[in-house]
Amino acid sequence: MPTTTPRRPQPLRQVADRRYHLFDTPLGQAALLWSPRGLCGAVLPGEASPAAVAERWPDAAPAAPTPAVRALVRRMVAHLRGRLDPLLDVPLDLDGASAFDRAVWAAAREVAPGQVVTYGQLAARVGRPGAARAVGGAMGRNRVPFVVPCHRVVAASGLGGFSSARGLTTKRALLAAEGLENLASKKQRRARPI
């Protein structure tokens, strides 16, 4: 399964038309990156700062959010306050992603808030039974966490890993915000996918 050691996110390839916006949530500061084609990056709540954004997206410029980005910010904040929103209608710009990663991310988006799926179950959903490790790799490459809810993908034996700056601390906080406090508990031993 994916490592529990946080990894430094890889910068996206340079694209001149990308902008970002930092904003506050109940779990701390987050950031969104967008292009004219859709959302192309996110930094999870509690993990964003001007320095983190500059490192992750060195060619992107800060900007006032577009109306669509403003609406997404409101929806994300409301989600973290208990008005769960699957965010399925948010357009994504996944330029350069592999077909496998796109398929895994699309399948992950179908996991409703307040539910989880194992890496193996997600592999089966994309027609690759037995490819749990590959699914874990795709989750680790997820550019738009929260909208592609990689925090809802867990190991059969427990939470599994989480490739974010704060690792499992962030995964637990996101799951708890969706009503999965028992699953998010450090004492939790085994995931029970829904």
N, C-alpha and C positions, 0 to 999 in steps of 0.2 A: 504494500500500500504506500501512498505518498508519505514522504518524510514529515515528521512533526517539527523539524527544525525550519524556522522561517527562512525563506530564500529572498534574495534581493531581486525585485522584479526587473525583467529585461526591458530596456527602453524600446519603444516601438520605432519602426523605421521612420525616417523623416518624411513628413507630409506638411506642406506649407499652410494648409487651410484648416488646421486644428486649433481649437480654443479650449480653455479650461476655466472652471469656476470652483472655488473653495466655498464650503458652506457648513453651518453648524447643524448637528443632529443631537438627539438625546444621548447618543453614545460617543459623541466627540465629533471633531471636524472630519469631513469627507470631501471628495473632489470628483468632478465629472469632466470628461474630455469629449468633445464632439467635433464632427466635421459636417459639411453640408449633407452628407449621406446618412448620418445618425450618430448614436452614441458609440464611441470607439475606445473608451477607457474609463475606469473608475478606481478610486482609492477608497477603501472601506472606512466606515465611521470609526473615529478614534485613531486612525493611522495617517491622516493627511496633515500636511504642513506645507508652507511654501517651499521649503528645502526638499521635502520628499517628492513634491510634484515636479520641481525643477530637475531632479535627478531622473525621475521616471519619464518625463515628457520634455526633454531639453529643447525641442524645437517648437513647442506649443506656447501660445501667448495667453496671458490672463485676459478675460473678457467678461463683460456683463452677460448674464445668461440670456439666451433667446427665450421667447415665450414657451417653447416646448421644453427647454431645459428648466426654466422656472417651475413649470408644472410638474416635471419629474422630481425636482427637489422637494416640492410640497408633498408629493405622493410618498417619497422615501421617508420623510420626516413623519408623516402620518402613519406609515407602516410601522415604524419603530415605536410609535406611541399606541399601537394596538389596532389600528385600522389596516388590517392585512390586505395587501395588494399584490397580485401575482406579476404585475408589470409586463404582461405578455405583449402588449401593443407598442412597447417602446422599440423604435427602429434602431437597428444596430449596424455599424460599419465595421465589418470584420475583414477588411481588405488584407490579403496575404495569409489568412489562416488556412490550414489544411482542411480538406473535405472531412476527415475524421474528426478533427476538433470541432468544426461547425456542427456536425451531426451530434456529437456528445453535448455540446452547449445547448443545442435546440432541445434535446431530450431532457436536459437538466431544467430548462425553463418550464417544462411541463409538470415538474414536481411542485405541487401547491404549497403555499405558506403553511407552516404547521405540520408538514409531513416531511419524511426523509426517505431516501432510497440508498441502497448499498452500491458500491462501485460495481460489483458483479451484476446486480440487477440493471444498472444503467448500461453496462456493456451488452447485456442481452437485449435491452430495448433498442440499441442501435445495430443489432444484428451481429454482434461480435461476442457471443458467450465465451467466457474464459479470459476475456481481455480486461479484467479489473485493473491491472497495473497500467495499461494504456489509457484507460479512462481516468485514473488518478493523475497521469501525466497531463492529460487534456485539462483537467480541473486546475492543475498547477499553472497552466499556460493561459487560463481564463483572463481576458483583458478587462472584462466588465463585470467583476464580482458584484453581488447584490442583485443586479438585473439578471445575470446568469447566476442563479443561486447555488454556487459550489458549496456553500455552508450546509446545504440540505443533502449533500452526498456524504455518506458515512461508511465506515468499514463494517463488515458483518460482525466483528468482535467488539465494536465500540465506535467512538467518534472518528478514528482514523487520524489523518494529518490535516494540515491546513497551511497552505503556502502564502501566508500574509505576514506583514511586519510583526504582528503580535501573535501569530500562530493560533493555537487553540483557544487562547483568551478571547480573541475576536469571534471565532466560530461559536463558542459557548454563548457569548453575549447576543449574537444574531439569532441563535436558536431559542434562547430564553425570551427574546423580544417577540418571537412567534408562538409563545406559549409552550415551548418544549423545555421547561425548566428541569424536569427530571432527566431528560436526555443530556442537557447541558451541564448537569452536575458533575463535579470532579469525581464523585463517588460512583457515578454511573459506570457499569462494566460492559454491558452489551446493548447495542442498538437494536431497537425493535422497529424496523421499517414498516411503514403504513402502506 
